[in-house]
């Protein structure tokens, strides 16, 4: 082919022909994606700044980070790269990007053909030689804990739809499925007491446009998307909001007070072309906002929604309280609601809204009590839409305290009350809540169906942030299924979108999932980097639960790196600050503390903390999820000589299953049975349980479980001088020895027992490099005697 050719991996990039080939298949690329790749390859000797790349790709500088990010994302996908692996395009934080894949430019077509053939042969040989890690791994925390994270993502923790009374929601046939209309906060020129109009009128206008069939995202999403609390005025900020929210129109408004009343100016701004301005005046601010909304609908060719009888004073009260909620002024919102005489006549509406305020304030007992009262009133049952909203609110409250089954039943009942073609925001929220409740019960297929239906509903409602929440939940589901590599694809993209939205809470929860995926893939350095990304935001966190979870993430990553003292300090702080209402968070903190104590051989602490954790175990946690903690407690009790308590932990009459199991927790339970058999001098029983555990771990393909089996079984085989079998078990985890201390230590044990001095020396250096604060047993530090090939005298596990 004429012109220059760049080769990397399986790809050939031809700038002059404007083509990218993968083997013999041409890869279709949009123009800007092609130019992004071209510029990065041309300047691969250095990092390319963000502004430089924008100018090269777009030919202008007023481009948002989100737009550039989408181009880089498409380029990475085309090249089988992603934001986590970064084997081709690396992000340079705070600067830009750099091409890091090795590029070869053949001098002529003959060399080019030879290079392609040579590369293909080399790749084939490498695939034949290099051991491939299993495709499936598990997250490092129990399923129910990840389910808690996922449901908190789906609900947005405090995101509850606050609909005005009598609001009609459009049918799916009238919605814009691909584009949304974003309503920004109002500019207000008035008196000090008129400040509520900034967000109150914004929300009223959004509701009115939604009633007429437009796809309008919730006001919470718009506020989280904005970088500044003031209305977005600059063209660059408008374009960033438009790109992130996939908005067809942005509605910007101004409210001006005069002696005669209020004037509302609205303008619907398209991406290109002329905006649509309208103006309406009235003595009452609520009437003025509604009148301007109706004029805008008419100008956009939309049919006005049918009017229902309205109480203007009540509408204004609700909008004032809503504005306070959006601004997170919870005490103000509560005061407005309790002082409204109209709401005093409607206790169901009052208690429902007060429960939402309590939920956001973390007063879960009070919120659930109020919602129970609302559900007990006959008037609630007569209004299916309101009934469904209250059920969803109670489901969210129950899930936040870890009562997944109860929350799932509330979501189920809410969905039954919401027709498939109406109320897409409410229905989408209830669907994703039910989906995550099903995940907690390991009903993965049904959960996927709920997530799919929820995504459609939220897209139709224009809720781009809600769609990102669903994607994050899909990533969490991949973690439950033991597929962390696939999970990273969902979670990394969702985290970037949450950051674009400024959705701090969702971002931090998603980072927690990313940490789990990376640790289960043994990507310990990468996990620590993700922890640091969240840790840098800790001063902006006001939710005490999330502050604790952030500390637990850091402690978990530090433990994996062998930085035990730092991890222990963080866990002690987290345990002192544990919330009383969050059983899931408490159980996680206890489990991590017990695990660290066992690693440090603080057996008394490990036994006591594990006992405390098991006694506080959330009702939603399946028995299988308790097995890893039971294993820790058994090891501690045996080390302490408290064998009677250890024996009572499991049913010791169990028979070894004939076939391997894919059930979560079965590997840990089998290891506990095998280690008990070793203690009881039942060699045959120990072999059967360890082999069952190994077959189950291989069947699940979870590296952490495969390593756990080798850690338990290999020392037993070495102590029995069964060196060939020990070599097989240790060889199974050898691919991870360069990045995992436990695997490196197993190799060191094996080579010392085999008296292979060179291999022992290399394994010792590898283990020391990974050790951190972990100690290598003294006998393994002594040069083995050549030809002795004797087993080690091993203690403990």
MITORVEX-772614 format. One record per residue (C-alpha): residue in one letter; x, y, z. Coordinates in steps of 0.1 Angstrom, whole numbers, padded with zeros to 4 digits, always signed. Layout:
REM MITORVEX-772614
aXYZ/...
//
This chain:
REM MITORVEX-772614
x+0000+0000+0000/x+0013+0035-0007/x+0022+0058+0021/x+0033+0052+0057/x+0020+0022+0077/x+0020+0020+0115/x+0017-0014+0131/x+0009-0022+0167/x-0004-0055+0180/x-0029-0069+0155/x-0036-0035+0140/x-0023-0016+0109/x-0029+0022+0107/x-0027+0039+0073/x-0029+0077+0077/x-0028+0084+0039/x-0056+0059+0032/x-0074+0069+0064/x-0079+0033+0073/x-0074+0011+0104/x-0071-0026+0098/x-0072-0054+0123/x-0057-0084+0106/x-0076-0087+0073/x-0106-0068+0086/x-0111-0030+0082/x-0123-0012+0113/x-0148+0016+0106/x-0139+0048+0124/x-0157+0081+0127/x-0137+0110+0114/x-0128+0126+0147/x-0119+0092+0162/x-0095+0086+0133/x-0079+0120+0137/x-0075+0114+0175/x-0056+0082+0169/x-0036+0098+0141/x-0025+0127+0162/x-0015+0106+0192/x+0005+0082+0170/x+0023+0110+0152/x+0033+0125+0186/x+0039+0092+0205/x+0073+0104+0217/x+0056+0127+0242/x+0023+0134+0261/x-0002+0154+0242/x-0020+0181+0261/x-0058+0183+0263/x-0060+0216+0244/x-0036+0204+0217/x-0057+0173+0211/x-0089+0192+0210/x-0075+0216+0184/x-0063+0187+0163/x-0096+0168+0164/x-0122+0195+0165/x-0104+0225+0149/x-0115+0247+0177/x-0109+0251+0214/x-0143+0256+0230/x-0149+0219+0235/x-0159+0203+0268/x-0139+0176+0285/x-0169+0153+0281/x-0169+0157+0243/x-0132+0150+0241/x-0136+0121+0266/x-0162+0105+0242/x-0137+0107+0213/x-0109+0090+0234/x-0134+0064+0246/x-0144+0055+0210/x-0107+0053+0200/x-0099+0030+0229/x-0128+0007+0221/x-0118+0005+0185/x-0083-0005+0196/x-0094-0031+0223/x-0083-0007+0250/x-0102+0009+0279/x-0097+0035+0306/x-0086+0009+0331/x-0061-0012+0311/x-0047+0018+0291/x-0023-0004+0271/x-0027+0018+0240/x-0038+0053+0251/x-0028+0064+0286/x-0045+0092+0305/x-0020+0118+0319/x-0040+0132+0349/x-0044+0169+0347/x-0027+0172+0313/x-0039+0150+0285/x-0031+0117+0268/x-0002+0097+0255/x+0002+0068+0230/x+0020+0040+0248/x+0016+0010+0225/x+0048+0000+0207/x+0045+0011+0170/x+0065-0003+0141/x+0067+0015+0107/x+0080-0010+0080/x+0102+0005+0053/x+0086-0013+0024/x+0058-0037+0016/x+0081-0068+0017/x+0092-0059+0052/x+0057-0051+0061/x+0045-0085+0050/x+0073-0103+0068/x+0066-0083+0099/x+0029-0092+0099/x+0037-0129+0095/x+0064-0127+0122/x+0041-0109+0146/x+0014-0135+0141/x+0038-0163+0147/x+0051-0146+0178/x+0017-0140+0192/x+0007-0176+0186/x+0038-0189+0204/x+0032-0165+0233/x-0004-0177+0236/x+0009-0213+0237/x+0035-0207+0263/x+0020-0181+0286/x-0005-0194+0311/x-0038-0176+0308/x-0056-0164+0339/x-0092-0176+0342/x-0118-0154+0327/x-0139-0152+0359/x-0130-0139+0393/x-0150-0128+0423/x-0153-0097+0442/x-0135-0095+0475/x-0165-0089+0497/x-0197-0109+0502/x-0225-0107+0476/x-0250-0090+0500/x-0225-0062+0507/x-0221-0055+0469/x-0259-0057+0466/x-0261-0029+0492/x-0238-0008+0471/x-0257-0014+0440/x-0291-0005+0455/x-0276+0026+0470/x-0265+0035+0435/x-0299+0028+0420/x-0316+0050+0446/x-0290+0077+0445/x-0292+0078+0483/x-0317+0106+0488/x-0330+0106+0453/x-0367+0102+0456/x-0391+0115+0430/x-0411+0144+0446/x-0441+0147+0423/x-0467+0175+0428/x-0502+0164+0434/x-0524+0158+0403/x-0494+0156+0379/x-0501+0135+0349/x-0472+0117+0334/x-0471+0111+0296/x-0474+0078+0279/x-0443+0062+0262/x-0457+0069+0228/x-0453+0107+0233/x-0418+0106+0247/x-0385+0115+0231/x-0365+0084+0236/x-0331+0097+0225/x-0330+0134+0235/x-0340+0153+0266/x-0349+0188+0276/x-0328+0201+0304/x-0343+0229+0326/x-0317+0250+0344/x-0321+0269+0377/x-0337+0303+0373/x-0320+0336+0376/x-0340+0356+0401/x-0342+0393+0405/x-0363+0401+0436/x-0363+0403+0473/x-0343+0381+0497/x-0373+0360+0505/x-0378+0351+0468/x-0347+0329+0467/x-0368+0298+0467/x-0379+0306+0431/x-0345+0298+0417/x-0350+0260+0422/x-0387+0259+0429/x-0397+0275+0396/x-0371+0253+0378/x-0388+0222+0392/x-0423+0235+0384/x-0413+0242+0348/x-0397+0208+0345/x-0429+0191+0358/x-0450+0211+0334/x-0429+0202+0303/x-0429+0166+0315/x-0467+0166+0317/x-0469+0176+0281/x-0448+0146+0269/x-0413+0160+0268/x-0384+0140+0282/x-0371+0160+0311/x-0345+0146+0336/x-0351+0151+0374/x-0339+0184+0388/x-0315+0165+0411/x-0296+0153+0381/x-0293+0187+0366/x-0280+0202+0398/x-0254+0174+0402/x-0244+0180+0366/x-0236+0217+0371/x-0201+0226+0382/x-0212+0258+0399/x-0243+0266+0420/x-0252+0296+0398/x-0271+0292+0365/x-0250+0281+0336/x-0244+0311+0313/x-0213+0305+0293/x-0215+0287+0259/x-0188+0262+0270/x-0208+0253+0302/x-0240+0249+0281/x-0223+0226+0257/x-0208+0205+0285/x-0243+0201+0300/x-0258+0193+0267/x-0232+0167+0258/x-0234+0150+0292/x-0272+0149+0295/x-0276+0142+0257/x-0300+0172+0257/x-0318+0184+0225/x-0329+0216+0242/x-0317+0235+0272/x-0343+0258+0289/x-0328+0288+0306/x-0350+0313+0325/x-0351+0345+0344/x-0377+0356+0371/x-0380+0394+0377/x-0401+0409+0404/x-0417+0443+0401/x-0444+0463+0420/x-0471+0447+0398/x-0459+0411+0402/x-0436+0386+0384/x-0423+0383+0349/x-0409+0350+0337/x-0386+0349+0306/x-0378+0314+0292/x-0357+0304+0263/x-0354+0269+0248/x-0319+0267+0233/x-0310+0241+0206/x-0275+0230+0198/x-0276+0248+0165/x-0300+0275+0153/x-0321+0301+0170/x-0335+0298+0205/x-0373+0299+0213/x-0380+0328+0237/x-0413+0334+0256/x-0424+0357+0283/x-0454+0356+0308/x-0464+0379+0337/x-0487+0374+0366/x-0490+0387+0402/x-0482+0352+0415/x-0448+0336+0408/x-0463+0301+0405/x-0489+0312+0380/x-0462+0332+0360/x-0439+0302+0358/x-0468+0279+0347/x-0480+0304+0321/x-0445+0308+0307/x-0442+0270+0305/x-0474+0267+0286/x-0463+0294+0261/x-0431+0276+0256/x-0449+0243+0250/x-0471+0260+0224/x-0440+0275+0207/x-0425+0240+0205/x-0456+0226+0190/x-0467+0206+0220/x-0503+0201+0232/x-0509+0216+0266/x-0516+0191+0294/x-0552+0189+0306/x-0558+0213+0335/x-0568+0199+0369/x-0581+0219+0398/x-0551+0234+0417/x-0545+0250+0450/x-0521+0278+0443/x-0511+0283+0479/x-0504+0246+0483/x-0484+0245+0451/x-0462+0273+0463/x-0456+0256+0496/x-0446+0224+0479/x-0423+0242+0455/x-0407+0261+0484/x-0401+0229+0503/x-0389+0212+0471/x-0364+0241+0465/x-0350+0237+0500/x-0347+0199+0494/x-0328+0204+0462/x-0305+0228+0480/x-0300+0202+0508/x-0315+0227+0533/x-0333+0199+0551/x-0343+0217+0583/x-0358+0245+0562/x-0377+0220+0541/x-0391+0204+0572/x-0401+0237+0587/x-0419+0248+0555/x-0439+0215+0554/x-0449+0214+0590/x-0460+0251+0590/x-0483+0248+0559/x-0520+0248+0569/x-0530+0232+0537/x-0508+0201+0543/x-0520+0198+0579/x-0554+0189+0563/x-0537+0161+0543/x-0516+0140+0567/x-0507+0114+0540/x-0491+0140+0518/x-0474+0157+0547/x-0460+0125+0562/x-0448+0113+0528/x-0428+0145+0522/x-0415+0146+0557/x-0403+0110+0553/x-0383+0120+0523/x-0366+0147+0543/x-0358+0122+0571/x-0344+0098+0546/x-0320+0123+0532/x-0310+0132+0567/x-0303+0096+0576/x-0333+0094+0601/x-0343+0060+0588/x-0364+0049+0617/x-0385+0080+0616/x-0388+0079+0578/x-0400+0043+0578/x-0425+0049+0607/x-0440+0079+0588/x-0443+0059+0556/x-0460+0030+0574/x-0486+0055+0586/x-0492+0068+0551/x-0496+0032+0537/x-0521+0024+0565/x-0545+0052+0554/x-0573+0043+0530/x-0568+0074+0509/x-0533+0061+0499/x-0548+0029+0484/x-0573+0050+0463/x-0544+0067+0445/x-0523+0040+0427/x-0495+0065+0416/x-0491+0080+0451/x-0493+0045+0466/x-0465+0033+0444/x-0443+0063+0453/x-0448+0056+0490/x-0439+0020+0485/x-0408+0029+0466/x-0398+0053+0493/x-0402+0026+0520/x-0383+0001+0499/x-0354+0025+0497/x-0355+0031+0534/x-0355-0007+0542/x-0327-0014+0517/x-0305+0013+0532/x-0307-0006+0565/x-0299-0039+0548/x-0334-0054+0548/x-0333-0065+0511/x-0361-0089+0511/x-0385-0064+0527/x-0374-0037+0503/x-0378-0060+0474/x-0414-0067+0483/x-0421-0030+0484/x-0405-0025+0450/x-0425-0054+0436/x-0458-0039+0449/x-0449-0005+0435/x-0442-0019+0400/x-0476-0037+0400/x-0493-0003+0406/x-0474+0015+0378/x-0486+0008+0342/x-0458+0000+0318/x-0466+0030+0296/x-0469+0056+0324/x-0448+0073+0350/x-0414+0063+0335/x-0393+0079+0363/x-0412+0062+0391/x-0413+0029+0373/x-0376+0030+0364/x-0367+0037+0400/x-0388+0008+0413/x-0375-0016+0386/x-0339-0010+0394/x-0346-0014+0431/x-0363-0047+0425/x-0335-0058+0403/x-0309-0053+0430/x-0331-0070+0455/x-0331-0100+0432/x-0293-0098+0429/x-0291-0101+0467/x-0311-0134+0463/x-0288-0145+0434/x-0317-0144+0409/x-0293-0129+0383/x-0314-0135+0352/x-0345-0118+0366/x-0323-0090+0378/x-0309-0084+0343/x-0344-0082+0330/x-0353-0056+0355/x-0322-0036+0347/x-0330-0037+0310/x-0366-0025+0316/x-0354+0002+0340/x-0329+0015+0315/x-0356+0018+0288/x-0379+0037+0312/x-0352+0061+0324/x-0340+0068+0289/x-0375+0076+0278/x-0378+0100+0308/x-0346+0117+0298/x-0328+0107+0330/x-0292+0104+0318/x-0279+0101+0354/x-0304+0074+0361/x-0292+0054+0330/x-0256+0057+0343/x-0268+0043+0377/x-0282+0013+0358/x-0249+0008+0340/x-0231+0009+0374/x-0256-0017+0387/x-0248-0039+0357/x-0212-0037+0366/x-0220-0047+0402/x-0239-0076+0389/x-0209-0088+0369/x-0190-0087+0402/x-0216-0109+0418/x-0213-0134+0389/x-0175-0135+0394/x-0166-0116+0362/x-0146-0086+0374/x-0129-0079+0341/x-0164-0074+0325/x-0175-0054+0356/x-0146-0029+0351/x-0159-0021+0316/x-0193-0010+0331/x-0180+0006+0362/x-0151+0026+0347/x-0174+0042+0322/x-0201+0049+0348/x-0175+0064+0372/x-0164+0088+0344/x-0199+0099+0337/x-0207+0104+0374/x-0177+0126+0376/x-0189+0146+0346/x-0222+0150+0363/x-0205+0160+0396/x-0225+0131+0412/x-0201+0127+0441/x-0221+0100+0460/x-0226+0078+0430/x-0189+0082+0419/x-0176+0071+0453/x-0199+0040+0454/x-0188+0031+0419/x-0151+0035+0428/x-0158+0010+0456/x-0170-0015+0430/x-0139-0008+0409/x-0116-0015+0439/x-0134-0048+0444/x-0129-0058+0408/x-0093-0048+0407/x-0085-0067+0440/x-0102-0098+0427/x-0080-0095+0396/x-0050-0091+0418/x-0044-0056+0405/x-0034-0043+0438/x-0015-0012+0427/x-0044-0002+0404/x-0068-0008+0433/x-0047+0015+0455/x-0048+0042+0428/x-0086+0039+0426/x-0088+0042+0464/x-0066+0074+0463/x-0090+0088+0437/x-0119+0085+0461/x-0098+0094+0492/x-0089+0127+0476/x-0126+0136+0478/x-0132+0127+0515/x-0134+0163+0527/x-0164+0168+0505/x-0183+0139+0520/x-0210+0146+0545/x-0227+0112+0546/x-0212+0094+0577/x-0219+0060+0561/x-0199+0069+0530/x-0170+0082+0550/x-0168+0049+0568/x-0171+0029+0535/x-0143+0051+0520/x-0120+0042+0550/x-0129+0005+0546/x-0119+0006+0509/x-0086+0020+0519/x-0080-0005+0546/x-0089-0033+0523/x-0064-0022+0496/x-0037-0016+0522/x-0042-0051+0536/x-0037-0066+0502/x-0004-0047+0499/x+0008-0059+0533/x+0006-0024+0548/x-0010-0038+0580/x-0003-0010+0604/x-0020+0016+0583/x-0049-0008+0576/x-0054-0015+0613/x-0055+0022+0622/x-0082+0029+0596/x-0102-0001+0607/x-0101+0010+0643/x-0113+0045+0633/x-0141+0030+0611/x-0153+0007+0639/x-0155+0036+0663/x-0177+0055+0638/x-0200+0027+0626/x-0236+0038+0622/x-0262+0020+0643/x-0287+0017+0614/x-0265+0002+0587/x-0260-0036+0594/x-0243-0042+0560/x-0216-0016+0567/x-0211-0029+0602/x-0208-0065+0590/x-0182-0054+0564/x-0161-0036+0589/x-0161-0065+0613/x-0152-0090+0586/x-0123-0069+0574/x-0111-0065+0609/x-0113-0103+0616/x-0094-0110+0583/x-0066-0085+0592/x-0063-0100+0627/x-0060-0135+0613/x-0033-0124+0588/x-0013-0109+0617/x-0019-0141+0638/x-0037-0121+0665/x-0059-0151+0670/x-0078-0139+0700/x-0089-0107+0682/x-0097-0127+0651/x-0119-0151+0669/x-0138-0125+0689/x-0144-0101+0660/x-0155-0129+0638/x-0179-0141+0664/x-0193-0105+0668/x-0197-0102+0630/x-0215-0135+0627/x-0238-0125+0655/x-0247-0092+0638/x-0250-0108+0604/x-0277-0090+0583/x-0308-0110+0578/x-0304-0107+0540/x-0270-0124+0540/x-0273-0160+0527/x-0256-0187+0548/x-0231-0192+0520/x-0219-0157+0523/x-0210-0163+0560/x-0186-0192+0551/x-0154-0171+0547/x-0159-0156+0581/x-0166-0190+0596/x-0133-0202+0581/x-0114-0173+0598/x-0131-0180+0632/x-0123-0218+0629/x-0086-0211+0622/x-0084-0187+0651/x-0102-0211+0675/x-0079-0240+0665/x-0049-0219+0670/x-0061-0210+0705/x-0069-0246+0713/x-0107-0239+0717/x-0117-0269+0697/x-0152-0275+0711/x-0163-0241+0698/x-0146-0247+0665/x-0163-0280+0660/x-0197-0264+0666/x-0193-0239+0637/x-0203-0263+0609/x-0222-0295+0606/x-0193-0320+0606/x-0216-0349+0594/x-0216-0335+0559/x-0206-0358+0530/x-0182-0345+0503/x-0203-0338+0472/x-0195-0359+0441/x-0195-0329+0417/x-0179-0295+0420/x-0201-0266+0430/x-0205-0231+0416/x-0224-0219+0447/x-0209-0189+0464/x-0193-0198+0498/x-0189-0235+0490/x-0152-0232+0485/x-0147-0215+0519/x-0170-0240+0536/x-0151-0270+0520/x-0118-0255+0532/x-0131-0253+0567/x-0142-0289+0565/x-0108-0299+0551/x-0088-0281+0577/x-0109-0296+0605/x-0102-0331+0590/x-0065-0323+0592/x-0069-0314+0628/x-0088-0346+0634/x-0060-0366+0616/x-0085-0377+0590/x-0061-0376+0560/x-0086-0392+0535/x-0113-0368+0545/x-0090-0338+0542/x-0080-0349+0507/x-0116-0353+0496/x-0127-0319+0510/x-0096-0300+0496/x-0101-0316+0462/x-0137-0307+0462/x-0127-0271+0471/x-0101-0270+0443/x-0125-0284+0417/x-0152-0258+0428/x-0127-0230+0427/x-0116-0240+0392/x-0152-0243+0381/x-0159-0208+0393/x-0126-0195+0379/x-0121-0171+0408/x-0083-0164+0414/x-0089-0155+0451/x-0106-0188+0457/x-0080-0208+0437/x-0053-0192+0458/x-0072-0198+0490/x-0073-0235+0482/x-0036-0237+0474/x-0028-0219+0506/x-0047-0244+0526/x-0038-0276+0507/x-0002-0272+0497/x+0013-0270+0532/x-0006-0302+0541/x+0009-0320+0511/x+0044-0307+0518/x+0041-0318+0555/x+0032-0353+0543/x+0061-0353+0518/x+0037-0356+0489/x+0059-0332+0468/x+0046-0341+0434/x+0010-0333+0444/x+0022-0302+0462/x+0039-0291+0430/x+0007-0295+0410/x-0013-0274+0435/x+0014-0247+0438/x+0018-0247+0400/x-0019-0238+0396/x-0013-0204+0412/x+0022-0198+0398/x+0010-0173+0372/x+0001-0149+0400/x+0033-0152+0420/x+0048-0121+0405/x+0021-0099+0420/x+0006-0118+0449/x+0026-0124+0481/x+0006-0155+0491/x+0014-0172+0458/x+0050-0161+0460/x+0053-0176+0495/x+0038-0209+0483/x+0064-0211+0456/x+0091-0204+0481/x+0078-0232+0504/x+0078-0257+0475/x+0113-0249+0462/x+0127-0250+0497/x+0111-0284+0502/x+0125-0296+0469/x+0159-0282+0478/x+0161-0264+0444/x+0185-0236+0454/x+0183-0214+0423/x+0145-0215+0422/x+0144-0210+0459/x+0166-0180+0457/x+0145-0164+0430/x+0113-0172+0448/x+0127-0157+0480/x+0136-0124+0463/x+0101-0123+0447/x+0084-0129+0481/x+0105-0103+0498/x+0096-0077+0472/x+0059-0083+0478/x+0060-0088+0516/x+0054-0054+0529/x+0049-0059+0567/x+0043-0096+0562/x+0069-0119+0577/x+0084-0148+0558/x+0088-0178+0581/x+0123-0182+0594/x+0129-0218+0581/x+0123-0206+0546/x+0151-0180+0548/x+0177-0208+0554/x+0195-0221+0523/x+0181-0256+0516/x+0205-0285+0516/x+0211-0299+0481/x+0197-0333+0476/x+0177-0334+0508/x+0143-0328+0492/x+0128-0331+0526/x+0094-0315+0536/x+0092-0285+0558/x+0080-0287+0594/x+0049-0265+0590/x+0027-0251+0617/x-0006-0232+0616/x-0025-0236+0583/
//
